[in-house]
Amino acid sequence: MNLRQIEIFRAVMLAGSVTDAARMLHVSQPGVSRMLSHIELQLGMRLFERGRGRLRPTPEAQALYAEVENVYRGVRRIEDRARELSAGGGLTLRVLASPSTALEVVPRAVAGLAAAYPTARVYMETQLVREMVGQLVRHEADIAISTLPIDHALLASEPVGSWTLACVFGAGHAFAARRSVRLREVMAERLIAFSADTPQGRLIDDWWRENGLAPASQIEVRSGQAACALVACGAGVAVVDDLTARAWAGERLGFAPLARPPSFGAFAVTLASAPRSRLANDFVARVKGAFRAVRAAA
């Protein structure tokens, strides 16, 4: 960026609109608009989101502006920072993931992101949906991958994939030879069930009722991983999400899809008031790719 571009960029950041920036610099509005578009094209990244006559700076623009304020100490420093941001350097991404997505889908996306942006820092944490909302609203995380829809006035959700239900059973079980298992067949087994007050438990119970069934269980759990651990120890069979079932499948535990299972969405959730960073957009794209890979392997 040259000195003129830096001046216009700084004016737009301060004024919040092309009209006010042009007035501040005593130049024409079209001239400022053309220069702003040229800057974004030259840098290869979006600096502002346009809407209702105002310009909302992206995280990249905010980071660049912090350096522009030091412009009189050297234009070269500004240019170096712009190139760094274009490559994702100096940025961080704090990721929350539902337990089932944290087993394979999100780790795949994080691994790919870290390889593509070696100077960026990524923090990943497994979290329940009710905790995700608070951390996002308090700016303690940048993005969450949730296996349940989140309806909150301050948050925005984007579909990134889907999951379904599967039956998990111990190695050598008769279900191992089956391509799918019917609900009535599951009822005939010793069933390990989710507690009714858990989100997944409510979803599964609703599906049982839709099929006119009311299974009884001796053991209840609050997570798919706990259910799989019990199944692997011979405690019975369980109905869990297919993401957890795939991650646990091995010598001690097998799984089979349920016949005509329901499908549920997974979502990327962020603050509605702030544009996503380039790093976050790339991460979402990689999560979508990881879900597609899981589906293709089914």
KEKE-3310 file (N, C-alpha, C; in steps of 0.2 Angstrom, whole numbers, plus 5000, padded with zeros to 4 digits):
npx = (5004:5003:5006:4995:4985:4985:4981:4968:4962:4963:4955:4942:4941:4940:4929:4918:4910:4910:4906:4908:4921:4926:4922:4930:4943:4942:4939:4932:4918:4916:4930:4936:4929:4933:4947:4946:4941:4951:4962:4957:4957:4970:4976:4970:4960:4945:4940:4930:4913:4898:4883:4868:4872:4883:4900:4906:4921:4931:4938:4951:4953:4953:4964:4974:4972:4976:4990:4991:4989:5001:5008:5017:5028:5033:5030:5034:5032:5018:5015:5021:5014:5001:5004:5006:4994:4986:4990:4986:4993:4998:4985:4972:4961:4948:4940:4925:4918:4905:4904:4903:4907:4920:4927:4931:4927:4929:4943:4949:4947:4954:4967:4970:4968:4979:4990:4989:4990:5003:5008:4997:4987:4978:4965:4956:4942:4932:4914:4898:4882:4874:4884:4892:4885:4886:4900:4903:4895:4901:4913:4923:4926:4928:4921:4909:4905:4891:4881:4867:4854:4855:4847:4848:4847:4859:4867:4873:4869:4876:4873:4883:4884:4878:4871:4867:4858:4865:4867:4876:4887:4894:4909:4908:4894:4878:4872:4883:4884:4874:4867:4859:4850:4834:4823:4814:4822:4832:4826:4824:4836:4848:4847:4857:4854:4851:4850:4834:4834:4844:4850:4853:4846:4833:4830:4832:4822:4810:4810:4809:4796:4789:4789:4781:4786:4792:4805:4813:4827:4841:4853:4858:4865:4875:4882:4887:4900:4902:4892:4897:4909:4903:4896:4907:4912:4903:4891:4879:4869:4868:4860:4867:4874:4880:4893:4900:4899:4906:4919:4922:4922:4930:4941:4934:4921:4907:4897:4881:4870:4854:4838:4830:4834:4832:4838:4849:4855:4871:4880:4889:4892:4892:4896:4883:4885:4897:4908:4915:4932:4945:4952:4942:4932:4939:4941:4927:4924:4932:4927:4915:4919:4925:4914:4908:4917:4915:4902:4904:4912:4903)
npy = (4994:5011:5028:5036:5027:5022:5033:5035:5023:5024:5035:5030:5020:5028:5036:5028:5027:5029:5042:5051:5049:5054:5067:5071:5070:5080:5076:5068:5057:5046:5044:5040:5028:5020:5019:5012:5000:4996:4994:4983:4974:4973:4969:4957:4953:4955:4970:4977:4976:4980:4989:4997:5010:5011:5005:4990:4986:4971:4958:4957:4970:4978:4973:4978:4991:4994:4995:5004:5016:5019:5024:5035:5030:5022:5017:5005:4995:4994:4988:4976:4970:4969:4960:4949:4947:4943:4931:4924:4925:4929:4929:4922:4908:4903:4889:4880:4864:4852:4837:4825:4829:4833:4821:4817:4825:4839:4839:4835:4846:4856:4852:4853:4866:4872:4867:4874:4887:4891:4900:4905:4904:4891:4887:4874:4867:4855:4856:4858:4861:4871:4878:4883:4894:4904:4906:4911:4923:4930:4933:4924:4914:4911:4903:4890:4873:4865:4851:4853:4864:4881:4894:4910:4927:4935:4927:4919:4906:4893:4880:4865:4852:4835:4823:4806:4792:4778:4760:4753:4740:4725:4717:4703:4702:4697:4707:4712:4707:4713:4725:4735:4740:4736:4746:4738:4727:4732:4734:4722:4719:4721:4737:4751:4767:4785:4798:4805:4819:4824:4833:4824:4813:4817:4819:4805:4799:4805:4800:4786:4787:4792:4780:4772:4765:4761:4759:4750:4752:4747:4754:4770:4784:4800:4803:4800:4794:4788:4778:4770:4765:4757:4748:4742:4735:4725:4728:4729:4735:4751:4766:4778:4794:4794:4799:4797:4784:4779:4784:4776:4763:4747:4734:4730:4735:4737:4744:4748:4755:4762:4757:4767:4779:4795:4812:4824:4841:4849:4863:4879:4891:4908:4925:4936:4950:4952:4951:4936:4931:4928:4917:4910:4908:4899:4888:4884:4880:4869:4861:4858:4850:4840:4834:4829:4820:4810:4806:4801:4790:4781)
npz = (5000:4996:5001:4999:4998:5010:5018:5013:5017:5031:5033:5029:5039:5050:5048:5044:5033:5015:5010:5021:5023:5011:5012:5023:5018:5008:4995:4980:4981:4972:4969:4981:4983:4972:4974:4986:4982:4974:4983:4990:4980:4977:4989:4990:4998:5008:5015:5020:5025:5016:5018:5020:5019:5027:5031:5037:5046:5043:5052:5047:5042:5054:5061:5052:5053:5065:5063:5054:5061:5065:5055:5052:5057:5048:5032:5027:5037:5037:5025:5026:5036:5030:5020:5028:5034:5023:5021:5032:5043:5060:5065:5075:5080:5089:5093:5096:5099:5097:5106:5098:5085:5088:5088:5075:5063:5066:5071:5059:5051:5058:5058:5044:5042:5051:5044:5032:5036:5043:5052:5060:5075:5082:5093:5101:5108:5117:5119:5127:5120:5127:5134:5124:5119:5129:5129:5116:5115:5125:5119:5121:5112:5095:5085:5084:5082:5081:5085:5086:5083:5086:5093:5095:5098:5096:5089:5074:5063:5052:5041:5040:5038:5041:5052:5058:5066:5073:5077:5090:5094:5103:5098:5087:5088:5082:5074:5067:5054:5047:5036:5040:5054:5062:5072:5081:5082:5090:5101:5107:5113:5126:5131:5131:5136:5132:5145:5148:5149:5142:5127:5115:5120:5121:5107:5102:5110:5105:5092:5094:5099:5088:5080:5087:5098:5114:5122:5135:5147:5156:5159:5159:5151:5148:5137:5121:5120:5132:5131:5121:5127:5137:5129:5122:5133:5135:5140:5133:5120:5110:5104:5096:5090:5073:5070:5082:5083:5072:5075:5086:5081:5080:5085:5097:5096:5085:5072:5065:5053:5057:5051:5040:5046:5055:5050:5055:5057:5057:5063:5060:5071:5075:5081:5077:5074:5070:5056:5049:5051:5038:5042:5049:5039:5030:5039:5041:5028:5027:5037:5032:5021:5028:5034:5022:5018:5028:5025:5012:5015:5021)
capx = (5000:5006:5004:4988:4980:4985:4977:4961:4960:4962:4949:4936:4940:4938:4922:4913:4907:4914:4904:4911:4928:4928:4922:4936:4949:4940:4940:4926:4916:4918:4937:4937:4926:4938:4953:4945:4940:4958:4966:4955:4959:4978:4978:4967:4956:4939:4942:4924:4906:4894:4876:4864:4876:4889:4905:4909:4927:4932:4944:4958:4954:4954:4971:4978:4971:4981:4997:4991:4990:5009:5011:5022:5035:5036:5026:5036:5029:5011:5015:5023:5008:4996:5005:5005:4987:4984:4992:4983:4998:4996:4978:4970:4954:4946:4935:4922:4915:4901:4908:4904:4911:4927:4931:4935:4926:4933:4950:4951:4947:4959:4973:4971:4969:4985:4995:4988:4992:5008:5009:4991:4986:4971:4963:4950:4939:4925:4910:4891:4879:4872:4890:4894:4881:4889:4907:4902:4892:4906:4919:4928:4927:4926:4916:4907:4902:4886:4876:4861:4852:4856:4842:4849:4847:4866:4871:4871:4871:4876:4873:4889:4884:4872:4872:4861:4859:4867:4867:4883:4886:4900:4912:4905:4887:4874:4871:4889:4883:4869:4868:4856:4846:4828:4822:4811:4827:4836:4822:4825:4843:4849:4848:4860:4850:4853:4845:4829:4835:4850:4848:4852:4841:4826:4829:4831:4815:4805:4810:4805:4788:4786:4788:4776:4789:4794:4810:4816:4834:4844:4859:4857:4872:4874:4886:4888:4906:4901:4888:4901:4913:4899:4895:4913:4913:4898:4885:4873:4869:4866:4859:4871:4875:4884:4899:4903:4899:4912:4925:4924:4922:4936:4941:4929:4915:4905:4891:4877:4865:4847:4834:4827:4835:4831:4844:4850:4860:4876:4880:4894:4889:4897:4892:4879:4886:4904:4910:4920:4939:4947:4953:4936:4929:4942:4939:4920:4924:4936:4922:4910:4923:4926:4907:4907:4921:4912:4897:4907:4914:4897)
capy = (5000:5017:5033:5038:5021:5021:5039:5034:5017:5026:5039:5026:5017:5033:5039:5023:5027:5032:5049:5054:5049:5059:5074:5072:5071:5085:5073:5066:5051:5040:5043:5036:5021:5017:5018:5007:4994:4995:4992:4976:4970:4973:4965:4950:4951:4959:4974:4980:4973:4985:4988:5002:5016:5011:5000:4987:4983:4964:4957:4959:4977:4980:4972:4982:4998:4995:4996:5011:5022:5020:5025:5039:5027:5018:5013:4998:4991:4993:4984:4969:4967:4968:4953:4944:4946:4940:4924:4922:4926:4934:4928:4916:4906:4899:4884:4875:4858:4847:4831:4820:4832:4833:4815:4817:4830:4846:4838:4835:4853:4860:4849:4856:4874:4873:4866:4879:4894:4889:4906:4906:4899:4888:4884:4869:4865:4852:4859:4856:4867:4876:4882:4887:4901:4909:4908:4915:4929:4933:4934:4919:4909:4914:4899:4884:4868:4862:4846:4855:4871:4886:4900:4915:4934:4938:4922:4917:4899:4891:4873:4863:4845:4832:4817:4802:4788:4771:4755:4751:4733:4722:4713:4696:4702:4695:4713:4714:4704:4716:4731:4740:4736:4739:4748:4733:4722:4735:4733:4715:4718:4725:4743:4757:4773:4792:4801:4809:4826:4826:4834:4818:4808:4819:4817:4798:4797:4807:4795:4780:4788:4792:4774:4769:4761:4764:4754:4750:4752:4747:4758:4777:4788:4807:4805:4794:4790:4783:4773:4766:4762:4752:4743:4738:4731:4720:4729:4729:4739:4757:4770:4784:4797:4790:4802:4794:4776:4778:4785:4771:4757:4744:4727:4728:4738:4738:4748:4747:4761:4760:4757:4773:4784:4802:4815:4830:4846:4852:4871:4883:4896:4914:4931:4939:4957:4953:4947:4931:4932:4924:4910:4906:4906:4893:4883:4882:4876:4863:4857:4855:4845:4834:4830:4826:4814:4805:4803:4797:4784:4777)
capz = (5000:4996:5006:4997:4999:5018:5020:5011:5021:5037:5033:5029:5045:5055:5046:5044:5026:5009:5009:5026:5022:5005:5015:5028:5014:5003:4988:4978:4984:4968:4969:4987:4981:4967:4978:4991:4978:4971:4989:4992:4975:4977:4994:4989:5004:5009:5021:5023:5022:5014:5020:5023:5018:5031:5030:5043:5044:5044:5057:5044:5042:5061:5062:5048:5055:5071:5061:5050:5066:5066:5048:5052:5059:5043:5028:5025:5042:5035:5019:5028:5040:5025:5016:5033:5035:5017:5022:5038:5049:5066:5067:5080:5079:5095:5090:5101:5095:5101:5108:5093:5080:5090:5087:5068:5059:5068:5070:5052:5048:5061:5055:5037:5043:5053:5038:5027:5039:5048:5057:5063:5080:5083:5099:5100:5115:5116:5123:5126:5117:5132:5136:5118:5118:5133:5127:5110:5117:5130:5115:5123:5107:5088:5081:5087:5077:5085:5082:5088:5081:5092:5092:5099:5095:5095:5085:5067:5061:5045:5040:5038:5037:5044:5056:5059:5071:5072:5083:5091:5098:5104:5092:5087:5089:5076:5070:5063:5048:5044:5033:5044:5060:5063:5079:5085:5084:5095:5108:5109:5116:5132:5128:5135:5133:5135:5149:5145:5150:5137:5120:5111:5123:5118:5100:5101:5112:5100:5086:5096:5100:5081:5078:5091:5102:5121:5125:5142:5148:5163:5160:5156:5150:5146:5131:5116:5121:5138:5129:5117:5131:5140:5124:5121:5139:5135:5144:5129:5113:5111:5099:5096:5083:5068:5071:5088:5081:5067:5078:5091:5078:5080:5087:5102:5095:5078:5072:5059:5052:5058:5045:5038:5051:5054:5048:5059:5054:5061:5061:5062:5075:5076:5083:5071:5073:5067:5050:5050:5048:5033:5045:5051:5033:5028:5043:5039:5022:5029:5041:5027:5017:5032:5034:5015:5018:5032:5022:5007:5018:5024)
cpx = (5004:5003:4997:4983:4979:4980:4970:4958:4958:4956:4943:4935:4937:4931:4917:4909:4911:4912:4907:4918:4930:4927:4928:4942:4948:4942:4933:4924:4917:4926:4939:4935:4931:4944:4952:4945:4947:4962:4964:4957:4967:4980:4975:4963:4950:4941:4935:4918:4902:4887:4873:4868:4882:4894:4907:4915:4927:4937:4951:4959:4956:4962:4976:4978:4976:4988:4997:4992:4997:5012:5017:5029:5037:5031:5027:5033:5022:5011:5016:5017:5002:4997:5004:4998:4984:4985:4990:4988:4996:4989:4977:4963:4953:4940:4932:4918:4911:4905:4909:4908:4918:4931:4934:4934:4930:4940:4953:4952:4953:4966:4975:4972:4976:4991:4995:4990:4997:5009:5003:4991:4979:4970:4956:4948:4933:4920:4902:4888:4877:4878:4893:4891:4885:4896:4907:4900:4897:4913:4925:4930:4925:4921:4915:4904:4898:4882:4869:4860:4853:4852:4844:4850:4854:4870:4868:4873:4871:4877:4880:4889:4878:4875:4866:4862:4861:4867:4874:4882:4893:4903:4909:4897:4884:4873:4877:4888:4877:4871:4865:4852:4840:4827:4819:4817:4832:4833:4823:4832:4843:4851:4851:4857:4853:4848:4841:4830:4841:4847:4847:4847:4834:4825:4828:4824:4810:4805:4807:4798:4785:4785:4784:4779:4791:4799:4812:4823:4836:4849:4857:4864:4870:4878:4887:4895:4906:4897:4892:4906:4910:4898:4901:4915:4908:4892:4878:4874:4867:4864:4862:4871:4880:4891:4903:4904:4905:4919:4927:4924:4929:4936:4936:4922:4913:4899:4887:4872:4858:4843:4830:4828:4834:4838:4844:4855:4865:4878:4886:4891:4894:4892:4889:4882:4893:4905:4915:4927:4940:4949:4947:4932:4932:4941:4932:4920:4927:4931:4917:4913:4924:4919:4906:4911:4918:4906:4899:4909:4909:4896)
cpy = (5006:5022:5035:5033:5021:5027:5037:5028:5020:5031:5035:5022:5021:5035:5034:5023:5031:5040:5053:5054:5054:5066:5076:5074:5077:5082:5071:5059:5045:5039:5039:5029:5017:5015:5012:5000:4991:4992:4985:4972:4968:4968:4958:4948:4957:4963:4976:4976:4979:4984:4995:5009:5016:5005:4997:4984:4976:4964:4959:4966:4980:4979:4976:4989:5000:4997:5003:5017:5023:5022:5030:5036:5022:5015:5006:4993:4989:4988:4977:4966:4965:4961:4948:4942:4942:4932:4920:4922:4931:4933:4922:4914:4901:4895:4880:4870:4854:4841:4826:4823:4833:4827:4814:4823:4837:4845:4838:4842:4857:4858:4852:4863:4875:4872:4871:4886:4892:4894:4908:4901:4897:4885:4880:4867:4861:4855:4857:4862:4873:4881:4886:4894:4906:4911:4912:4922:4933:4934:4929:4914:4913:4910:4893:4879:4864:4856:4847:4862:4875:4892:4905:4922:4936:4933:4921:4910:4897:4883:4870:4856:4842:4825:4813:4797:4781:4767:4753:4745:4730:4718:4706:4696:4700:4701:4715:4712:4708:4723:4737:4736:4740:4741:4742:4728:4725:4734:4727:4714:4722:4732:4748:4763:4780:4794:4805:4817:4829:4828:4828:4813:4810:4818:4810:4796:4799:4802:4788:4781:4788:4785:4769:4764:4765:4759:4755:4749:4751:4752:4765:4780:4795:4808:4799:4790:4786:4777:4768:4762:4756:4746:4739:4734:4725:4721:4729:4732:4746:4761:4776:4788:4794:4793:4798:4787:4775:4779:4780:4764:4754:4737:4725:4731:4739:4742:4747:4753:4758:4761:4763:4778:4791:4806:4822:4835:4847:4859:4874:4889:4902:4920:4934:4946:4958:4949:4942:4933:4927:4917:4906:4904:4899:4887:4880:4878:4869:4858:4854:4849:4839:4830:4826:4820:4808:4802:4799:4790:4779:4771)
cpz = (5000:5001:5005:4999:5007:5020:5019:5016:5028:5038:5033:5036:5051:5054:5046:5037:5021:5009:5015:5025:5016:5008:5020:5024:5009:4996:4986:4980:4979:4968:4975:4986:4977:4970:4983:4988:4976:4977:4990:4986:4975:4983:4994:4995:5005:5015:5024:5021:5022:5016:5023:5023:5023:5029:5037:5042:5047:5049:5054:5044:5049:5063:5058:5050:5061:5069:5057:5055:5067:5060:5048:5055:5054:5039:5026:5030:5040:5030:5021:5032:5035:5022:5021:5034:5029:5018:5028:5044:5054:5068:5071:5078:5085:5093:5096:5096:5100:5101:5102:5087:5082:5090:5080:5064:5060:5068:5063:5049:5051:5059:5048:5038:5046:5048:5033:5029:5045:5054:5061:5069:5081:5090:5099:5107:5113:5121:5122:5124:5122:5134:5130:5117:5122:5131:5121:5111:5121:5126:5118:5118:5100:5084:5085:5082:5082:5081:5083:5085:5087:5089:5097:5095:5093:5091:5079:5066:5054:5044:5037:5036:5041:5048:5057:5065:5069:5078:5084:5096:5098:5098:5093:5087:5082:5071:5066:5056:5044:5041:5036:5049:5061:5071:5084:5086:5089:5102:5111:5113:5122:5130:5133:5132:5136:5140:5146:5145:5146:5131:5116:5114:5121:5111:5099:5104:5108:5094:5088:5096:5093:5078:5082:5096:5109:5124:5132:5143:5155:5165:5156:5156:5148:5140:5127:5117:5127:5136:5125:5122:5135:5135:5123:5127:5139:5139:5140:5123:5115:5104:5100:5090:5079:5068:5076:5086:5077:5071:5083:5088:5078:5082:5092:5101:5087:5078:5065:5059:5054:5052:5045:5044:5050:5053:5052:5056:5059:5058:5064:5065:5076:5079:5076:5069:5070:5061:5052:5047:5042:5036:5046:5045:5030:5032:5042:5033:5023:5033:5036:5023:5021:5033:5027:5015:5022:5028:5016:5009:5021:5020)
residu = (MET:ASN:LEU:ARG:GLN:ILE:GLU:ILE:PHE:ARG:ALA:VAL:MET:LEU:ALA:GLY:SER:VAL:THR:ASP:ALA:ALA:ARG:MET:LEU:HIS:VAL:SER:GLN:PRO:GLY:VAL:SER:ARG:MET:LEU:SER:HIS:ILE:GLU:LEU:GLN:LEU:GLY:MET:ARG:LEU:PHE:GLU:ARG:GLY:ARG:GLY:ARG:LEU:ARG:PRO:THR:PRO:GLU:ALA:GLN:ALA:LEU:TYR:ALA:GLU:VAL:GLU:ASN:VAL:TYR:ARG:GLY:VAL:ARG:ARG:ILE:GLU:ASP:ARG:ALA:ARG:GLU:LEU:SER:ALA:GLY:GLY:GLY:LEU:THR:LEU:ARG:VAL:LEU:ALA:SER:PRO:SER:THR:ALA:LEU:GLU:VAL:VAL:PRO:ARG:ALA:VAL:ALA:GLY:LEU:ALA:ALA:ALA:TYR:PRO:THR:ALA:ARG:VAL:TYR:MET:GLU:THR:GLN:LEU:VAL:ARG:GLU:MET:VAL:GLY:GLN:LEU:VAL:ARG:HIS:GLU:ALA:ASP:ILE:ALA:ILE:SER:THR:LEU:PRO:ILE:ASP:HIS:ALA:LEU:LEU:ALA:SER:GLU:PRO:VAL:GLY:SER:TRP:THR:LEU:ALA:CYS:VAL:PHE:GLY:ALA:GLY:HIS:ALA:PHE:ALA:ALA:ARG:ARG:SER:VAL:ARG:LEU:ARG:GLU:VAL:MET:ALA:GLU:ARG:LEU:ILE:ALA:PHE:SER:ALA:ASP:THR:PRO:GLN:GLY:ARG:LEU:ILE:ASP:ASP:TRP:TRP:ARG:GLU:ASN:GLY:LEU:ALA:PRO:ALA:SER:GLN:ILE:GLU:VAL:ARG:SER:GLY:GLN:ALA:ALA:CYS:ALA:LEU:VAL:ALA:CYS:GLY:ALA:GLY:VAL:ALA:VAL:VAL:ASP:ASP:LEU:THR:ALA:ARG:ALA:TRP:ALA:GLY:GLU:ARG:LEU:GLY:PHE:ALA:PRO:LEU:ALA:ARG:PRO:PRO:SER:PHE:GLY:ALA:PHE:ALA:VAL:THR:LEU:ALA:SER:ALA:PRO:ARG:SER:ARG:LEU:ALA:ASN:ASP:PHE:VAL:ALA:ARG:VAL:LYS:GLY:ALA:PHE:ARG:ALA:VAL:ARG:ALA:ALA:ALA)
# end
